[in-house]
Amino acid sequence: MTVTTIERLAEHTDQTVTLRGWVYNRTSKGKLHFVMLRDGTGFVQCVLFKKDVPEELFEAVSRAGQESSIELVGEVKADERAPGGYEIKVTGGRIYQLVEEYPITPKEHGPDFLLSRRHLWLRSRRQWAVLRIRDAVITSIRSFFDERGFVCIDSPVFTPAACEGTSTLFEVDYFGDEKAYLTQSGQLYAEASAMGFGKVYCFGPTFRAEKSKTRRHLTEFWMLEPEVAFADLDDIMQLAEDLVVRIVQDVLRRRRPELEALERNLATLEKIQGGFPRMTYEEASQILLDHPKSEFVAGDDFGAPDETILSALHDQPVMITHYPKAIKAFYMKEDADDPTKVACVDMIAPEGVGEIIGGSQREEDLDKLLASIAAHELPAEEFDWYLDLRRFGSVPHSGFGLGLERVVGWIAGIEHVREASPYPRMMSRIRP
């Protein structure tokens, strides 16, 4: 008997197959059971007529509660009315485990209740859809960079110093002899890797000890960070735009059923075609200063309400460049035409999502970098290895960081990034 999965049922129309999974829900009407089966790849309705299946199976299914594990054998029938377009006419099967009183019922539950049972909440159709979209985003990212000749060289999670200031670091006792920190970013090490391999990226967990409870923040999240030798700001902006277009197109191609399960407006995603609008910080600031609902103060970084106002002007992500040097990281290169600005870019996604990418050309001049480290009151001795990159074969180079959960949240159309992480870590939550 052919064992298959729900997402591959189209290959087995009018054939008898075996499916293994869990009861998502069940309704019974006398001599008939309707079982909505999930197997991790999708959902399908399975129909059991009492006359067509062994008596013991029919009786067992009548006691099979939500999340009972089950194997069903039956014929695959195309049915436009059925979820996914197929239905299973069951002729046999067996029960692995009968479940009673599964804690997450179809009724409405609060977010704290669900987050405390995240290990079970992952089984819901909504979370299934979001995390399969996350998987497709990850696959798209890796394919994109592989096709362009990038090498994946991951950066360490333990670091001896901050990349972007010390106020949001998680400190770790490193065998009692010295302090270590969970990385805020793999960028500095990726710069070193780029000097050895030309085009690289790192992709892994990063940590920010920000005491923030907004819908855009997690304390542990995944960052993609490419670095490119002999690249300027324009080069890296085009790379970022090409990447985002590719990710959206791949998700639309591979995860349309999941997007539809989330009731995502596909038309908004289909508009992501490239040619992203671009403006300078000064131009964006003027828009905000002229906006009747904005509380923006000239010279400040943009907050979430500011990003929402700016993103509402466009159907595609907007790229904002050349922020004041005073509000950006120490490693960003001074603008050649205005030393009070830096050659940087933030990509703001539409629909109020906020920043999904932040990047810059990196300062390759040793003296300027030393001065910037001092101005940010960072310990110069901890960056000696990083300064070696400017002592031995320094070249213009650029890179950016992409927040995976924010991108997934945007594409999936979800309100809070906590749903874009399998097991979210937030200021008030470290379990399960």
C-alpha positions as CSV (number, residue, x, y, z in Angstrom):
1,M,0.0,0.0,0.0
2,T,1.4,3.4,-1.0
3,V,2.2,5.6,2.0
4,T,2.0,9.2,1.1
5,T,1.4,12.7,2.5
6,I,-1.5,15.1,2.2
7,E,0.4,17.6,0.1
8,R,1.1,14.9,-2.5
9,L,-2.5,13.6,-2.9
10,A,-2.7,15.1,-6.4
11,E,-0.2,12.4,-7.5
12,H,-2.6,9.6,-6.4
13,T,-6.1,10.6,-7.6
14,D,-8.4,7.5,-7.7
15,Q,-5.7,5.4,-6.1
16,T,-5.7,3.8,-2.6
17,V,-3.2,5.2,-0.3
18,T,-2.2,5.2,3.4
19,L,-2.1,8.5,5.4
20,R,-0.6,8.8,8.9
21,G,-1.4,11.8,11.1
22,W,-3.6,13.3,13.7
23,V,-7.3,14.0,14.1
24,Y,-7.7,17.8,13.7
25,N,-11.4,17.5,14.3
26,R,-14.2,14.9,13.9
27,T,-17.9,15.0,13.4
28,S,-20.1,11.9,13.4
29,K,-23.6,11.4,12.0
30,G,-25.0,7.9,12.8
31,K,-23.2,5.5,10.5
32,L,-20.8,8.2,9.2
33,H,-17.6,9.8,10.5
34,F,-16.0,12.9,9.0
35,V,-12.4,13.1,10.1
36,M,-10.2,16.2,9.3
37,L,-6.8,14.7,9.3
38,R,-3.5,16.7,9.5
39,D,-0.1,15.2,8.9
40,G,2.2,18.2,9.0
41,T,2.0,18.7,5.2
42,G,-1.6,19.7,5.0
43,F,-5.2,18.9,6.0
44,V,-7.7,16.6,4.3
45,Q,-11.2,15.3,5.0
46,C,-11.5,11.6,5.4
47,V,-15.0,10.0,5.2
48,L,-15.7,6.7,7.0
49,F,-18.9,4.9,6.2
50,K,-19.7,2.1,8.7
51,K,-20.4,-0.4,6.0
52,D,-17.0,0.2,4.3
53,V,-14.6,-0.1,7.3
54,P,-13.9,-2.8,9.9
55,E,-16.3,-2.5,12.9
56,E,-13.5,-2.0,15.4
57,L,-12.1,0.9,13.4
58,F,-15.4,2.6,13.1
59,E,-16.0,2.2,16.9
60,A,-12.5,3.5,17.7
61,V,-12.8,6.6,15.5
62,S,-16.1,7.4,17.3
63,R,-13.9,7.8,20.5
64,A,-11.0,9.6,18.8
65,G,-10.8,13.1,20.2
66,Q,-8.8,16.0,18.8
67,E,-5.1,15.1,18.3
68,S,-5.6,11.3,18.4
69,S,-2.9,9.7,16.3
70,I,-4.2,7.6,13.5
71,E,-3.5,5.8,10.2
72,L,-6.2,5.7,7.5
73,V,-6.3,3.7,4.3
74,G,-8.6,4.9,1.5
75,E,-9.2,6.0,-2.1
76,V,-8.2,9.6,-3.1
77,K,-11.1,11.4,-4.7
78,A,-10.9,14.9,-6.3
79,D,-13.5,17.2,-4.8
80,E,-13.6,20.9,-5.4
81,R,-15.7,21.4,-2.3
82,A,-13.2,19.7,0.0
83,P,-10.3,21.5,1.7
84,G,-7.3,21.2,-0.6
85,G,-9.5,19.8,-3.4
86,Y,-9.3,16.2,-2.3
87,E,-11.2,13.8,0.0
88,I,-10.3,10.3,1.2
89,K,-12.9,7.5,1.1
90,V,-11.7,5.3,3.9
91,T,-11.6,1.5,3.8
92,G,-9.3,0.7,6.7
93,G,-6.8,1.9,9.2
94,R,-5.7,1.8,12.8
95,I,-5.5,4.0,15.9
96,Y,-2.1,4.7,17.4
97,Q,-3.4,6.6,20.4
98,L,-6.8,7.8,21.5
99,V,-6.7,11.3,23.0
100,E,-9.3,12.9,25.3
101,E,-9.5,16.4,26.6
102,Y,-6.8,18.0,24.4
103,P,-6.2,21.4,26.1
104,I,-6.4,23.6,23.0
105,T,-10.0,23.3,21.8
106,P,-11.6,25.1,18.8
107,K,-12.9,27.8,21.2
108,E,-11.2,31.1,21.6
109,H,-8.1,31.2,23.8
110,G,-6.0,34.1,25.0
111,P,-2.4,34.6,23.9
112,D,-0.9,33.8,27.3
113,F,-2.8,30.5,27.4
114,L,-1.6,29.6,23.9
115,L,2.0,30.8,24.4
116,S,2.2,28.7,27.6
117,R,1.2,25.7,25.4
118,R,3.3,26.7,22.4
119,H,4.5,23.1,22.0
120,L,0.9,22.2,21.3
121,W,-0.2,25.4,19.6
122,L,2.2,24.7,16.8
123,R,-0.3,22.0,15.6
124,S,-3.1,24.5,14.8
125,R,-3.8,25.4,11.2
126,R,-2.7,29.0,11.6
127,Q,0.6,28.2,13.2
128,W,1.2,25.4,10.7
129,A,0.7,28.0,7.9
130,V,3.0,30.6,9.4
131,L,5.9,28.2,10.2
132,R,5.7,26.6,6.7
133,I,6.0,30.1,5.3
134,R,9.0,30.7,7.5
135,D,10.5,27.5,6.2
136,A,10.0,28.7,2.6
137,V,11.5,32.1,3.4
138,I,14.6,30.3,4.8
139,T,14.9,28.0,1.8
140,S,14.5,31.0,-0.6
141,I,17.3,33.0,1.2
142,R,19.7,30.1,1.0
143,S,18.9,29.4,-2.6
144,F,19.3,33.1,-3.6
145,F,22.7,33.4,-2.1
146,D,23.9,30.1,-3.3
147,E,22.9,31.0,-6.9
148,R,24.9,34.2,-6.6
149,G,28.1,32.6,-5.4
150,F,27.9,33.5,-1.7
151,V,29.5,31.2,0.9
152,C,27.7,30.6,4.2
153,I,30.2,31.2,7.0
154,D,28.4,31.5,10.3
155,S,29.5,33.8,13.1
156,P,29.9,32.8,16.8
157,V,27.0,33.2,19.3
158,F,29.4,33.9,22.2
159,T,31.2,37.3,21.7
160,P,33.6,39.3,24.0
161,A,32.2,42.7,23.0
162,A,29.2,44.6,21.7
163,C,28.5,45.2,18.0
164,E,26.0,48.0,18.5
165,G,26.5,49.3,22.1
166,T,26.4,47.5,25.4
167,S,22.9,48.4,26.7
168,T,21.1,45.5,25.1
169,L,23.5,42.6,25.7
170,F,22.8,39.4,27.6
171,E,25.9,38.8,29.7
172,V,27.1,35.2,30.3
173,D,29.6,33.9,32.9
174,Y,32.3,32.4,30.7
175,F,33.9,29.8,33.0
176,G,34.2,32.4,35.7
177,D,37.3,34.0,34.2
178,E,35.8,36.6,31.9
179,K,32.6,38.0,30.7
180,A,31.0,36.9,27.4
181,Y,27.9,38.1,25.7
182,L,25.2,36.5,23.5
183,T,25.7,38.1,20.1
184,Q,23.6,41.0,18.9
185,S,24.8,40.5,15.4
186,G,27.1,38.3,13.4
187,Q,28.2,41.3,11.2
188,L,31.7,42.0,12.5
189,Y,32.8,38.4,12.1
190,A,31.0,38.3,8.7
191,E,33.2,41.2,7.6
192,A,36.3,39.2,8.5
193,S,34.9,36.3,6.5
194,A,34.2,38.5,3.5
195,M,37.9,39.5,3.4
196,G,38.7,35.8,3.0
197,F,35.9,34.7,0.7
198,G,34.6,37.8,-1.1
199,K,30.9,37.3,-0.8
200,V,29.5,35.6,2.4
201,Y,26.5,35.5,4.7
202,C,25.8,34.2,8.2
203,F,22.4,33.2,9.3
204,G,21.5,32.3,12.8
205,P,20.1,33.4,16.2
206,T,20.9,36.8,17.7
207,F,19.9,38.3,21.0
208,R,18.8,41.7,22.2
209,A,18.2,42.4,25.9
210,E,15.8,45.2,25.0
211,K,13.0,45.7,27.6
212,S,10.5,46.1,24.9
213,K,7.0,44.6,24.7
214,T,6.0,45.8,21.2
215,R,4.6,43.5,18.6
216,R,7.9,43.9,16.6
217,H,10.4,42.7,19.2
218,L,11.7,39.4,20.5
219,T,14.7,38.8,22.7
220,E,15.9,36.0,20.5
221,F,15.5,36.1,16.8
222,W,17.2,35.0,13.6
223,M,19.2,37.3,11.4
224,L,20.5,37.0,7.9
225,E,23.7,39.0,7.4
226,P,25.5,39.1,4.0
227,E,28.8,41.0,3.6
228,V,30.4,41.8,0.3
229,A,33.9,42.9,-0.4
230,F,34.4,45.7,-3.0
231,A,30.7,46.7,-2.7
232,D,29.4,50.2,-2.0
233,L,26.0,51.3,-0.6
234,D,24.3,51.2,-4.0
235,D,25.5,47.6,-4.6
236,I,24.1,46.4,-1.3
237,M,20.8,48.2,-1.7
238,Q,20.2,46.4,-5.0
239,L,21.2,43.1,-3.4
240,A,18.7,43.7,-0.6
241,E,15.9,44.6,-3.1
242,D,16.6,41.6,-5.3
243,L,16.5,39.3,-2.2
244,V,13.2,40.6,-0.9
245,V,11.5,40.3,-4.4
246,R,12.8,36.7,-4.7
247,I,11.6,35.7,-1.2
248,V,8.1,37.0,-1.9
249,Q,7.9,35.4,-5.3
250,D,9.1,32.0,-3.9
251,V,6.6,32.1,-1.0
252,L,3.7,32.9,-3.5
253,R,4.8,30.0,-5.6
254,R,5.4,27.4,-2.9
255,R,3.1,28.4,0.0
256,R,-0.1,29.7,-1.6
257,P,-2.4,27.3,0.3
258,E,-0.8,28.5,3.6
259,L,-1.2,32.1,2.7
260,E,-4.9,31.4,1.8
261,A,-5.3,29.6,5.1
262,L,-4.2,32.8,6.8
263,E,-6.6,34.8,4.6
264,R,-3.7,36.8,3.4
265,N,-4.4,39.4,0.7
266,L,-2.3,38.0,-2.1
267,A,-2.7,41.0,-4.3
268,T,-0.6,43.1,-1.9
269,L,2.3,40.6,-2.1
270,E,2.0,40.3,-5.9
271,K,2.8,44.0,-6.1
272,I,6.4,43.3,-4.8
273,Q,8.1,43.4,-8.2
274,G,11.2,45.5,-7.6
275,G,12.0,49.1,-8.3
276,F,11.5,50.0,-4.6
277,P,11.1,53.7,-3.9
278,R,14.1,55.4,-2.3
279,M,14.5,58.5,-0.3
280,T,17.0,60.1,2.1
281,Y,16.6,60.6,5.8
282,E,16.1,64.3,5.2
283,E,13.4,63.7,2.7
284,A,11.6,61.2,5.0
285,S,12.0,63.6,7.9
286,Q,10.3,66.4,6.0
287,I,7.4,64.1,5.2
288,L,7.0,63.4,8.9
289,L,7.4,67.0,10.0
290,D,4.6,67.9,7.5
291,H,2.3,65.1,8.6
292,P,-0.5,66.2,10.9
293,K,-0.4,63.0,13.0
294,S,3.4,62.7,13.4
295,E,5.2,63.5,16.6
296,F,8.6,63.1,14.9
297,V,11.5,65.3,16.1
298,A,14.1,66.3,13.5
299,G,17.4,64.5,14.0
300,D,15.9,61.5,15.9
301,D,15.7,58.0,14.6
302,F,12.4,56.8,13.2
303,G,10.1,55.1,15.6
304,A,7.3,52.6,14.8
305,P,4.6,55.3,14.2
306,D,7.0,57.2,11.9
307,E,7.8,54.0,9.9
308,T,4.1,53.3,9.6
309,I,3.4,56.7,8.1
310,L,6.3,56.4,5.6
311,S,5.3,52.9,4.5
312,A,1.7,53.8,4.0
313,L,2.8,56.0,1.1
314,H,3.9,53.0,-1.0
315,D,2.8,49.5,-2.1
316,Q,6.4,48.2,-2.0
317,P,9.1,48.5,0.6
318,V,10.7,51.9,0.8
319,M,14.4,52.3,1.3
320,I,15.6,55.2,3.4
321,T,19.3,56.3,3.2
322,H,21.9,58.6,4.8
323,Y,20.8,58.8,8.4
324,P,22.7,61.2,10.8
325,K,25.9,59.7,12.0
326,A,25.0,60.4,15.6
327,I,22.1,57.9,15.7
328,K,23.8,55.0,13.8
329,A,26.4,52.3,14.6
330,F,30.1,53.0,14.9
331,Y,31.1,50.9,11.9
332,M,29.1,52.8,9.3
333,K,31.0,54.8,6.7
334,E,30.8,58.6,6.6
335,D,29.0,60.0,3.6
336,A,31.6,61.5,1.2
337,D,29.5,64.6,0.7
338,D,28.3,65.2,4.3
339,P,30.4,63.9,7.3
340,T,27.4,64.3,9.6
341,K,25.7,61.5,7.7
342,V,26.5,57.9,7.1
343,A,26.1,55.7,3.9
344,C,23.4,53.5,5.3
345,V,19.9,52.2,4.4
346,D,16.8,50.9,6.2
347,M,14.2,49.0,4.3
348,I,10.7,49.7,5.6
349,A,8.1,47.1,4.7
350,P,4.5,48.2,3.7
351,E,1.4,47.6,5.8
352,G,2.8,49.0,9.0
353,V,5.4,46.2,9.5
354,G,8.4,48.5,10.0
355,E,12.0,48.0,9.3
356,I,12.9,44.5,7.9
357,I,16.5,45.3,6.7
358,G,19.2,47.6,8.0
359,G,22.5,48.0,6.2
360,S,25.4,50.2,5.3
361,Q,28.7,50.6,3.6
362,R,31.3,49.8,6.3
363,E,34.0,52.3,7.3
364,E,37.3,50.9,5.8
365,D,39.5,53.7,7.0
366,L,41.4,52.7,10.1
367,D,41.8,56.1,11.7
368,K,38.1,57.0,11.2
369,L,37.1,53.7,12.6
370,L,39.3,54.2,15.7
371,A,37.7,57.6,16.2
372,S,34.2,56.2,15.9
373,I,34.9,53.5,18.4
374,A,36.2,56.1,20.9
375,A,33.2,58.4,20.2
376,H,30.8,55.5,21.0
377,E,32.8,54.8,24.2
378,L,33.5,51.2,23.2
379,P,36.5,49.2,24.5
380,A,39.1,49.5,21.7
381,E,41.1,46.5,22.9
382,E,38.1,44.2,22.2
383,F,38.1,45.4,18.6
384,D,41.7,44.9,17.9
385,W,41.1,41.8,15.8
386,Y,38.3,43.8,13.9
387,L,40.7,46.6,13.2
388,D,43.2,44.2,11.6
389,L,40.7,44.1,8.7
390,R,41.6,47.7,8.1
391,R,45.3,47.1,8.6
392,F,45.8,44.3,6.2
393,G,44.2,44.6,2.8
394,S,41.3,47.0,3.6
395,V,38.8,47.5,0.8
396,P,35.4,49.1,0.5
397,H,32.7,46.7,1.6
398,S,29.1,46.6,2.5
399,G,26.4,44.5,4.1
400,F,23.0,44.4,5.7
401,G,21.0,42.5,8.3
402,L,17.5,41.0,7.6
403,G,15.3,40.1,10.6
404,L,13.7,36.8,9.7
405,E,10.7,37.0,12.0
406,R,9.7,40.4,10.8
407,V,9.9,39.3,7.1
408,V,7.9,36.2,7.9
409,G,5.3,38.3,9.9
410,W,5.0,40.7,7.0
411,I,4.5,38.0,4.3
412,A,2.2,36.0,6.4
413,G,0.2,39.1,7.4
414,I,0.3,38.4,11.2
415,E,0.1,41.1,13.8
416,H,2.9,40.0,16.3
417,V,6.3,38.5,15.4
418,R,5.9,36.0,18.3
419,E,3.9,33.8,15.9
420,A,6.7,33.9,13.4
421,S,9.1,32.1,15.8
422,P,8.6,28.4,16.7
423,Y,9.3,29.0,20.4
424,P,9.3,32.8,20.9
425,R,11.5,34.4,23.6
426,M,10.2,37.7,24.9
427,M,10.9,39.9,27.9
428,S,8.4,38.0,30.1
429,R,8.6,34.6,28.5
430,I,11.3,31.9,28.3
431,R,9.1,28.8,28.4
432,P,8.2,26.4,26.9
